[in-house]
Amino acid sequence: MKTMMTATGLAALMLLGACGGNADDKAADNIEAMTENRADALEDQADMTSNEQVSDALEAQAENVRDMGEDAADKADDDDNAQVEQAVRNAM
């Protein structure tokens, strides 16, 4: 019975460890927030311009920033690498 309880406890700890709370999870959240804010600012600029070509270019840039942010957040989380956040910050 004692062995069974120990095995159950170890399995629970392993599951909790897989649930996150690591620096890479926080970095992924930060990356998503940072790139979403930048994309929103670009869209705001697009809304304020009267030049349709500039507006379209800003909208496209906003979409690219969002895509880059999603990819970088996934990379940080998948690779367990919180340093990806700084690389994104430098690129912006």
N, C-alpha and C positions, 0 to 999 in steps of 0.2 A: 504494500500500500504506500509506503514511504517513497519507493522508487516511482510509483505512478504519480504521486503529488509533485515530486521533483521534476519529472518529465513534463507535466502539465504546466508547471511554473516556468520552466525554460521555454516552452512553446509560446506561452503568453508574452514573455519578454521579447522573444524574436519578432512576434507580431507587432508589438508596440514599437520596436525599433524600425520596422518597415513602414510604419505609418507617417513618418516624417518628423518634423521638429528640428531637423538638422539645418546647418547654415545654408546648404544648397537649396533647401525648400524656401527659406526666407529670401535668398538671392533671387530665386525664380519669381517670387511674388513681387519683389522690388523691381525686377526687370520689366515685368508686365505693367506695373503701375507707371514706371518711368516712361516707357515707350507709348503707353496709352495717353499719358498727359501730353507728350510731344505731338502725337498724331492729332489729338483734339485741338492743340494750338495751331497746327497747320490747317486743319479744317476751318477753324475760326478765321484765319487769314484768307482762306479761299472764299469764304462767305462775304468778306468785306471788300474784295476786289471787284471791280466792274469789268475787268478784262477776262473774257471767257477762257482764253488759252492759259493764262496764269492760274486761274481758278482750277482748271482741269489738271494742270501740272502739280499744284499744291495738293489736290485731292489724291492724285496718284502717289505723291510722296508720302502722304499720310498713310495710305494703304501699305506701302512698302515698309514704313516704320513699324506698323502693327505686325506685319508678317515677320519682320526681323525680330521683333520682341518675342513673339510666340516661339519662333525657332530657338532663340537664345535661351528663353526660359526652359524649354524642353531640354536643351543641351545641358544647362546647369543642373537640372534635376536628374536627368538620365545618367550623366557622367559623375554625379556627386561632386560637382566642382563649383564652389561659390565664387571663384575668381572670374567667372564669365561675366558677373555683374559689373566688375570694374572695366572689362573690355568693352561692354556695351556703353557704359558711361563715357569712356574715352571716345568711342565712335560717334557719339551724339554731340 
